[in-house]
């Protein structure tokens, strides 16, 4: 009996140690960032002194620190919830309750388990989302959401999740049951097909449920952008302005879609903040990602990681210690004709446990992302203007209250984009006086 329990105990100890290390590293990094930002609050960095007012710099510092301090509370909450689901028996109790209510039905009960888990997790996350939106974002002037709009978004996102998520989850569970030991390969194929389909239908079917997308009306800007895309050999289905100001004061621009469904989307807040040459430079940066095939590389990376992850899950789902070590009973009752794995339990445990370990790969992923950003900046400098991109970056950092004095280690671990000073220096541009 002792030998049988040893692998499960080892798994539980390994998971606990990883979770503790995960939380400790995140807490340490956030504390470093808070000290770095607060410590430089009294003075604007020299290279930005003629462009960023001290009041704006201090607002950015206060905004950053407020988000980080709340993030520490989120960290504690998420660790407690994770422990509750796993080692403290929450997932086991939920599964047992659904077994009592529905019986050991091979597809319905696991599907209900996935849905119930998502519902409970969503309810736990609601207070966090509310505080972020209606307290932190509101305090610093970014929130444009009304309670009515927030509730409408919640209702729409719930319906979309049900309409898309339940059939997808049912398909995955069916594949796990029906396709034998290589179920993970079939599931990977279905997941990749779904991901590619979403790239096509999201811009035209799902996104318009939440935002209005109007064709870009500024004729001179349209002409400028069209010339830029022609120079870069990029074809898009349209240029659109999104009403981002309905929800937030933050600004952005992005490409969405895949293949012939690609479209360029500008937040209305971005067009208000930047001049046409600066908008062109920002768009040139985004085109740089396509020119260097960063999007294709990221999709390929997602495919590869998904395949490796599902292969790992395919092995783990057959190991009793994987379930027992994370606090759940591995099999459904013998009423089903023997020990039949509950594939929903395997999926949920894997989703809960993997981020604890994969977090330690964050610096590598962040470094690759920053490398891509530097390459896109260089492309923008060649196709448009390094100085215009520099001017746009400074305006966006100012208007979005992004700190100009991050902790270097925090940057290396978390930042997907290099700090403004590094980007501007790498382009050979200058920070011009306001």
PLY file of the C-alpha trace (Angstrom):
ply
format ascii 1.0
element vertex 434
property float x
property float y
property float z
element edge 433
property int vertex1
property int vertex2
end_header
0.00 0.00 0.00
2.87 2.35 0.84
4.55 1.68 -2.51
1.29 2.38 -4.36
0.93 5.71 -2.63
4.51 6.84 -3.12
4.14 8.18 -6.70
0.99 10.09 -5.72
2.65 11.54 -2.65
5.66 12.52 -4.73
3.38 14.19 -7.28
1.60 16.11 -4.52
4.90 17.26 -3.01
6.28 18.30 -6.41
3.11 20.25 -7.23
3.13 21.95 -3.82
6.79 22.93 -4.17
6.24 24.30 -7.67
3.19 26.28 -6.54
5.12 27.73 -3.59
8.08 28.64 -5.81
5.72 30.10 -8.41
4.00 32.36 -5.86
7.28 33.35 -4.20
8.92 34.37 -7.50
5.86 36.34 -8.61
5.67 38.11 -5.25
9.39 38.93 -5.35
9.24 40.27 -8.91
6.16 42.38 -8.20
7.82 43.79 -5.08
10.90 44.72 -7.10
8.73 46.45 -9.68
6.84 48.38 -7.01
10.09 49.59 -5.44
11.59 50.54 -8.80
8.54 52.51 -9.94
7.87 54.18 -6.59
11.56 54.98 -6.14
11.67 56.95 -9.40
8.31 58.66 -8.92
9.81 62.02 -7.93
11.58 62.72 -11.24
10.95 62.08 -14.92
13.81 60.15 -16.59
16.21 62.62 -18.21
15.53 61.57 -21.82
11.78 62.16 -21.36
11.99 65.32 -19.22
11.08 67.65 -22.08
8.13 65.54 -23.22
6.48 63.96 -20.17
5.24 66.26 -17.43
6.03 65.32 -13.85
2.30 65.01 -13.12
1.88 62.50 -15.96
4.94 60.56 -14.81
3.59 60.38 -11.27
0.16 59.33 -12.51
1.80 56.47 -14.42
3.77 55.47 -11.33
0.68 55.50 -9.13
-1.34 53.54 -11.70
1.40 50.92 -12.06
1.82 50.52 -8.30
-1.94 50.30 -7.73
-2.25 47.52 -10.28
0.74 45.67 -8.86
-0.49 45.85 -5.29
-3.88 44.54 -6.32
-2.04 41.90 -8.32
-0.46 40.65 -5.09
-3.93 40.07 -3.68
-4.90 38.31 -6.91
-1.82 36.14 -6.54
-2.89 35.01 -3.08
-6.46 34.42 -4.24
-5.44 32.40 -7.28
-3.05 30.24 -5.22
-5.78 29.59 -2.66
-8.32 28.73 -5.37
-5.83 26.40 -7.06
-5.16 24.60 -3.79
-8.89 24.45 -3.16
-9.58 22.80 -6.50
-6.74 20.29 -6.17
-5.16 19.19 -2.89
-8.05 20.40 -0.72
-10.58 18.37 -2.70
-12.73 20.95 -4.48
-12.63 19.24 -7.87
-13.21 15.85 -6.25
-16.26 17.20 -4.40
-17.70 18.82 -7.54
-17.22 15.61 -9.51
-18.85 13.52 -6.78
-21.83 15.88 -6.58
-22.40 15.65 -10.32
-22.07 11.88 -10.21
-24.78 11.78 -7.57
-27.00 14.12 -9.56
-26.49 12.72 -13.07
-25.08 9.26 -12.55
-21.95 7.87 -14.23
-22.94 8.82 -17.78
-19.85 8.70 -20.03
-20.37 11.99 -21.90
-23.01 14.00 -20.04
-21.41 13.90 -16.59
-17.89 14.91 -17.75
-19.37 17.68 -19.89
-21.37 18.92 -16.92
-18.18 18.84 -14.85
-16.38 21.08 -17.35
-19.32 23.49 -17.47
-19.72 23.61 -13.69
-16.00 24.19 -13.19
-16.06 27.08 -15.68
-19.11 28.58 -13.97
-17.61 28.42 -10.47
-14.28 29.81 -11.65
-16.08 32.60 -13.46
-17.99 33.55 -10.33
-14.77 33.60 -8.32
-13.14 35.89 -10.90
-16.06 38.35 -11.04
-15.07 40.44 -7.98
-11.53 40.75 -9.33
-12.76 41.97 -12.72
-15.19 44.39 -11.10
-12.54 45.91 -8.86
-10.08 46.29 -11.73
-12.66 48.02 -13.92
-14.73 50.09 -11.54
-12.09 50.95 -8.94
-8.56 50.96 -10.39
-9.38 51.90 -13.99
-12.02 54.33 -12.77
-9.65 56.01 -10.32
-7.13 56.78 -13.05
-9.65 57.91 -15.63
-9.50 54.95 -18.00
-12.84 53.29 -17.37
-15.65 54.24 -19.73
-17.81 51.25 -18.90
-21.29 51.69 -17.46
-22.87 48.99 -15.33
-25.37 48.39 -18.11
-22.64 47.86 -20.68
-20.64 45.66 -18.30
-23.67 43.43 -17.68
-24.41 43.29 -21.41
-20.84 42.22 -22.13
-21.06 39.58 -19.41
-24.31 38.20 -20.85
-22.97 38.15 -24.41
-19.67 36.53 -23.47
-21.52 33.88 -21.47
-23.79 33.05 -24.40
-20.85 32.95 -26.85
-18.91 30.69 -24.48
-21.86 28.31 -24.22
-22.59 28.26 -27.95
-18.96 27.65 -28.89
-17.48 26.03 -25.79
-20.02 23.30 -25.07
-19.96 21.70 -28.56
-16.17 21.94 -28.63
-15.86 20.36 -25.18
-18.30 17.61 -26.18
-16.25 16.89 -29.31
-13.02 16.69 -27.31
-14.56 14.37 -24.72
-15.99 12.16 -27.46
-12.60 11.95 -29.19
-10.93 11.07 -25.90
-13.39 8.20 -25.44
-13.71 6.95 -29.02
-10.26 7.12 -30.60
-8.16 4.90 -28.33
-4.66 5.58 -27.08
-3.99 8.19 -29.77
-6.94 10.33 -28.72
-4.54 13.20 -28.00
-3.46 13.32 -31.67
-7.06 13.42 -32.90
-7.87 16.05 -30.30
-4.90 18.12 -31.39
-6.12 18.03 -35.00
-9.60 19.14 -33.93
-8.19 21.92 -31.74
-5.97 23.25 -34.54
-8.87 23.24 -37.00
-11.01 25.11 -34.47
-8.24 27.66 -33.81
-7.82 28.38 -37.52
-11.57 28.65 -37.97
-11.77 31.17 -35.13
-9.10 33.31 -36.78
-11.40 33.58 -39.78
-14.78 34.06 -38.11
-13.83 36.08 -35.02
-13.37 39.45 -36.82
-16.66 39.30 -38.70
-18.95 37.27 -36.43
-17.87 37.50 -32.78
-16.05 40.84 -32.38
-19.01 42.86 -33.80
-21.17 41.49 -30.98
-19.16 43.61 -28.56
-17.90 46.58 -30.57
-18.90 48.66 -33.56
-16.52 48.60 -36.52
-16.86 51.44 -39.00
-14.81 51.85 -42.17
-12.06 54.43 -41.77
-13.58 57.73 -42.92
-10.47 59.95 -42.99
-9.65 60.03 -46.71
-6.10 61.35 -46.36
-5.24 58.81 -43.66
-6.83 56.04 -45.72
-4.68 57.02 -48.69
-1.54 57.17 -46.55
-2.22 53.77 -45.01
-3.13 52.21 -48.36
0.16 53.41 -49.88
2.06 51.97 -46.93
0.40 48.57 -47.28
1.08 48.56 -51.02
4.78 49.26 -50.37
4.84 46.42 -47.87
2.99 43.97 -50.11
0.18 43.55 -47.60
-3.47 43.12 -48.54
-6.29 43.59 -46.06
-10.02 43.20 -46.43
-10.64 46.62 -44.95
-9.58 49.45 -42.66
-11.84 49.83 -39.65
-12.25 52.05 -36.61
-13.41 50.36 -33.42
-15.31 52.19 -30.70
-12.82 51.28 -27.99
-13.64 54.51 -26.15
-16.98 52.98 -25.07
-15.08 50.81 -22.60
-11.64 52.27 -21.98
-9.41 55.26 -22.50
-6.52 53.03 -23.58
-5.50 53.14 -27.24
-4.37 50.46 -29.63
-4.27 49.23 -33.21
-4.11 45.66 -34.44
-4.50 43.22 -37.28
-7.08 40.49 -36.97
-8.21 37.61 -39.08
-6.35 35.16 -41.22
-5.75 34.81 -44.94
-8.31 36.74 -46.97
-10.15 37.73 -43.79
-7.34 39.99 -42.50
-8.42 43.47 -41.51
-6.73 46.49 -39.93
-8.45 47.86 -36.84
-7.73 51.22 -35.18
-9.14 52.14 -31.79
-10.93 55.47 -32.07
-8.83 56.62 -29.09
-5.65 55.98 -31.08
-6.78 58.17 -33.96
-7.56 60.97 -31.53
-4.13 60.81 -29.89
-1.78 60.39 -32.87
-1.08 62.41 -35.99
-1.44 60.70 -39.41
2.35 60.14 -39.79
2.42 58.60 -36.31
-0.54 56.34 -37.13
1.31 55.27 -40.28
4.42 54.45 -38.23
2.41 52.38 -35.74
0.78 50.50 -38.61
4.20 49.96 -40.22
5.32 48.36 -36.96
2.38 45.95 -37.09
3.16 45.21 -40.74
6.69 44.40 -39.63
5.32 41.48 -37.65
3.76 40.08 -40.81
6.83 40.81 -42.94
9.06 38.91 -40.50
6.42 36.15 -40.28
6.10 36.59 -36.54
2.39 35.75 -36.66
3.05 32.52 -38.56
5.85 31.66 -36.12
3.56 32.22 -33.15
0.80 30.10 -34.67
3.33 27.35 -35.44
4.66 27.61 -31.91
1.13 27.34 -30.54
0.55 24.24 -32.67
3.81 22.65 -31.46
3.21 23.43 -27.78
-0.37 22.18 -28.06
0.81 18.92 -29.60
3.46 18.42 -26.92
1.00 19.31 -24.17
-1.70 16.94 -25.41
0.85 14.15 -25.85
1.91 14.69 -22.25
-1.71 14.69 -21.14
-2.26 11.49 -23.12
0.35 9.82 -20.95
-0.62 11.45 -17.67
-4.31 10.58 -18.08
-3.38 6.90 -17.74
-1.38 7.38 -14.53
-3.33 6.96 -11.31
-0.74 8.97 -9.36
-1.50 12.00 -11.55
-5.08 12.08 -10.27
-4.41 10.97 -6.71
-1.46 13.33 -6.35
-3.71 16.27 -7.22
-6.55 15.33 -4.93
-9.08 13.45 -7.06
-10.27 9.87 -7.59
-9.03 8.86 -11.02
-11.88 6.66 -12.31
-15.63 6.61 -12.64
-17.52 3.88 -10.76
-17.41 0.28 -11.90
-21.05 0.59 -12.96
-19.71 1.61 -16.35
-18.14 -1.81 -16.81
-14.80 -1.27 -15.16
-12.31 1.45 -14.46
-13.17 4.05 -17.09
-11.15 7.27 -16.88
-13.04 10.48 -16.41
-11.43 12.48 -19.19
-12.88 15.75 -17.91
-10.91 15.28 -14.69
-7.74 14.74 -16.68
-8.35 17.88 -18.74
-9.11 20.04 -15.72
-6.17 18.81 -13.66
-3.83 19.39 -16.57
-5.20 22.92 -17.12
-4.75 23.67 -13.43
-1.27 22.17 -13.00
0.54 23.12 -16.21
0.60 26.93 -15.64
2.31 26.35 -12.28
5.27 24.77 -14.05
5.20 26.60 -17.41
5.41 29.96 -15.61
9.14 29.41 -15.26
9.45 29.52 -19.06
8.06 33.07 -19.07
11.46 34.79 -19.44
12.21 32.81 -22.61
8.85 33.62 -24.17
9.12 37.29 -23.16
12.62 37.52 -24.61
11.45 36.11 -27.95
8.52 38.55 -28.00
10.81 41.54 -27.30
13.10 40.37 -30.12
10.12 40.39 -32.46
9.17 43.89 -31.31
12.66 45.21 -32.06
12.48 43.64 -35.54
9.08 45.20 -36.18
10.40 48.58 -35.00
13.30 48.34 -37.44
10.91 47.52 -40.25
8.69 50.48 -39.34
11.72 52.77 -39.31
12.59 51.65 -42.84
9.06 51.83 -44.26
7.79 54.92 -42.46
9.74 57.00 -39.94
11.66 56.06 -36.81
11.01 59.51 -35.41
7.27 59.28 -36.00
7.20 55.87 -34.31
9.21 57.29 -31.41
6.77 60.18 -31.06
3.83 57.76 -31.16
5.37 55.52 -28.51
5.92 58.45 -26.15
2.33 59.62 -26.61
0.95 56.13 -26.04
3.10 55.58 -22.95
1.89 58.90 -21.60
-1.78 58.45 -22.42
-1.85 54.83 -21.24
0.00 55.72 -18.01
2.75 53.17 -18.70
5.74 53.43 -16.41
9.03 54.64 -17.88
11.09 53.27 -14.98
10.46 49.51 -14.75
12.66 47.12 -12.81
15.09 45.46 -15.29
14.52 41.95 -13.93
10.76 42.40 -14.02
11.11 43.49 -17.65
13.17 40.44 -18.55
10.64 38.15 -16.93
7.33 39.68 -18.00
7.55 42.39 -20.64
6.46 41.25 -24.10
7.43 44.73 -25.39
10.77 46.40 -24.58
10.66 49.53 -22.41
10.20 52.78 -24.33
13.76 53.98 -23.73
15.22 50.76 -25.19
12.96 50.83 -28.23
13.67 54.46 -29.04
17.42 54.06 -28.53
17.52 50.94 -30.72
15.75 52.81 -33.55
18.24 55.68 -33.31
15.40 58.13 -32.79
15.09 60.93 -30.25
12.55 61.98 -27.67
11.44 65.35 -28.99
10.11 68.12 -26.74
6.34 68.25 -26.50
0 1
1 2
2 3
3 4
4 5
5 6
6 7
7 8
8 9
9 10
10 11
11 12
12 13
13 14
14 15
15 16
16 17
17 18
18 19
19 20
20 21
21 22
22 23
23 24
24 25
25 26
26 27
27 28
28 29
29 30
30 31
31 32
32 33
33 34
34 35
35 36
36 37
37 38
38 39
39 40
40 41
41 42
42 43
43 44
44 45
45 46
46 47
47 48
48 49
49 50
50 51
51 52
52 53
53 54
54 55
55 56
56 57
57 58
58 59
59 60
60 61
61 62
62 63
63 64
64 65
65 66
66 67
67 68
68 69
69 70
70 71
71 72
72 73
73 74
74 75
75 76
76 77
77 78
78 79
79 80
80 81
81 82
82 83
83 84
84 85
85 86
86 87
87 88
88 89
89 90
90 91
91 92
92 93
93 94
94 95
95 96
96 97
97 98
98 99
99 100
100 101
101 102
102 103
103 104
104 105
105 106
106 107
107 108
108 109
109 110
110 111
111 112
112 113
113 114
114 115
115 116
116 117
117 118
118 119
119 120
120 121
121 122
122 123
123 124
124 125
125 126
126 127
127 128
128 129
129 130
130 131
131 132
132 133
133 134
134 135
135 136
136 137
137 138
138 139
139 140
140 141
141 142
142 143
143 144
144 145
145 146
146 147
147 148
148 149
149 150
150 151
151 152
152 153
153 154
154 155
155 156
156 157
157 158
158 159
159 160
160 161
161 162
162 163
163 164
164 165
165 166
166 167
167 168
168 169
169 170
170 171
171 172
172 173
173 174
174 175
175 176
176 177
177 178
178 179
179 180
180 181
181 182
182 183
183 184
184 185
185 186
186 187
187 188
188 189
189 190
190 191
191 192
192 193
193 194
194 195
195 196
196 197
197 198
198 199
199 200
200 201
201 202
202 203
203 204
204 205
205 206
206 207
207 208
208 209
209 210
210 211
211 212
212 213
213 214
214 215
215 216
216 217
217 218
218 219
219 220
220 221
221 222
222 223
223 224
224 225
225 226
226 227
227 228
228 229
229 230
230 231
231 232
232 233
233 234
234 235
235 236
236 237
237 238
238 239
239 240
240 241
241 242
242 243
243 244
244 245
245 246
246 247
247 248
248 249
249 250
250 251
251 252
252 253
253 254
254 255
255 256
256 257
257 258
258 259
259 260
260 261
261 262
262 263
263 264
264 265
265 266
266 267
267 268
268 269
269 270
270 271
271 272
272 273
273 274
274 275
275 276
276 277
277 278
278 279
279 280
280 281
281 282
282 283
283 284
284 285
285 286
286 287
287 288
288 289
289 290
290 291
291 292
292 293
293 294
294 295
295 296
296 297
297 298
298 299
299 300
300 301
301 302
302 303
303 304
304 305
305 306
306 307
307 308
308 309
309 310
310 311
311 312
312 313
313 314
314 315
315 316
316 317
317 318
318 319
319 320
320 321
321 322
322 323
323 324
324 325
325 326
326 327
327 328
328 329
329 330
330 331
331 332
332 333
333 334
334 335
335 336
336 337
337 338
338 339
339 340
340 341
341 342
342 343
343 344
344 345
345 346
346 347
347 348
348 349
349 350
350 351
351 352
352 353
353 354
354 355
355 356
356 357
357 358
358 359
359 360
360 361
361 362
362 363
363 364
364 365
365 366
366 367
367 368
368 369
369 370
370 371
371 372
372 373
373 374
374 375
375 376
376 377
377 378
378 379
379 380
380 381
381 382
382 383
383 384
384 385
385 386
386 387
387 388
388 389
389 390
390 391
391 392
392 393
393 394
394 395
395 396
396 397
397 398
398 399
399 400
400 401
401 402
402 403
403 404
404 405
405 406
406 407
407 408
408 409
409 410
410 411
411 412
412 413
413 414
414 415
415 416
416 417
417 418
418 419
419 420
420 421
421 422
422 423
423 424
424 425
425 426
426 427
427 428
428 429
429 430
430 431
431 432
432 433
